[in-house]
Structure formats: C-alpha cells, structure tokens
Amino acid sequence: MTSTINLEAPPAGHSVTASMKPDELPGEVRVRLFKEVVLFLLAIAFVGIVMWICIDTIRTPAASADEKKWAMSVIAAAAGGTIGYLVRK
C-alpha cells in the first residue's frame, strides 16, 4: 500500500519546494572547480600582501602615527572579516 501526497495542498506544518538545475558534464565540473581554486588562491595572496604591507608599516620606525593607525585599522578589519566568515560557516 503506497500513500500519496497532494503537492498542491501539503499537510499542515509542511511545505513543498522544487528546483531544477542542469546536469554538469565532468569537464565543466573540472573547469568550474579550477576557476574557484585559482580565485581562492589569488584572494589569499592579495590579502597576504596587504597584511604584509600593514605589518611592515607598523614595524617601520620611519612611519608616521597616522600611517600606523591606518595599518592597524586594516589589520583589525581583516581580522573581523575573517572571524565573521568563520562564525557564519
């Protein structure tokens, strides 16, 4: 005996969701994943360079107080963004 559910009138406390997405060919999956990995690595490299510049600015005795304040603000923003990203995940 099989039971059937009318999708136009689901039971109380339930909802129906349907979605359609195209099939990805194995070659398309590899290309998409390659793009995502390259983009991720470029973003990590960019953030690393910015952090290195900020730390170098803070450690340089010739840097003015305003430059050091700016560098500390960028480091704090990067740390806050990273923590927010990790907590959201």
N, C-alpha and C positions, 0 to 999 in steps of 0.2 A: 504494500500500500504506500503510495507516494503522496505527499502533501504538496499542494501548490499555493503560492502566494500571489495575490493580485498586486503587481507593481504599481498600478495606478492608485491603489489605496493600501499602503502598507499598514501593518498593525500599529497600535498606539505605542509610542516610545521608540519607534524605529524610523529610519529614513533610507531612501534608496539613492545611490549615486552610481552613475555610469560614466565611463570615459572611453575614448578611442584614441589610440596613438599608433602611428605607422610602425611597421616592423623595421628594425635596423639591420642592415646587412653586416656581416663580420668586418668587412673592410671599412664601413662607415663608423663602426664602433671603435676600431683601432685609431682612425683619424681623429675622431672626437676626443678620445682619451689622450692621445698625443698632444692635441691642442691644449687641453685642460692642464696637463702636466707642465708643458712649456710655459703657459701663462702663470701657473702657480710658482714655478721656479724663478721667472722674471720678477714677479711681485716680491718674493722673498729676497732676491738680490737687491732690488730697489730699496726695500725697507732696511736691509742691512747696510747699504751705502749711506742712507740718510742717518741711521743710528750712529754709524762710524764717524760721520762728519760732526754730529752733535756731541759725541763723547770727546772727539778731538778738540772741538771748540771749548768745551768745559775744562779740559786739562791744559789748554794753552794759556800760559801766563799773560800773553800779549792781548788776549781777547778782552773786550770791554765788559762791563757788568751787564749792559743791555744784550750783548751777544750771548753771554752765558745764560741770562734769563730766558732768551728765545730758545736756546738749545734745550734747556731743562723743560720748557713748555712742550716742545716737540716730543721729547722722551716720555713725558707724562701722558701726552695724548696717545702715543703709540702703545704704551703700557695699558692704558684704559681701554683702547680699542681691542687689544689682544685679549684682555680679561673678559670684556663684553662678548667677544666672539666665542671664547671657550665656554662661558657660562650659558650662552644661548644654545650651544650644541649639546 
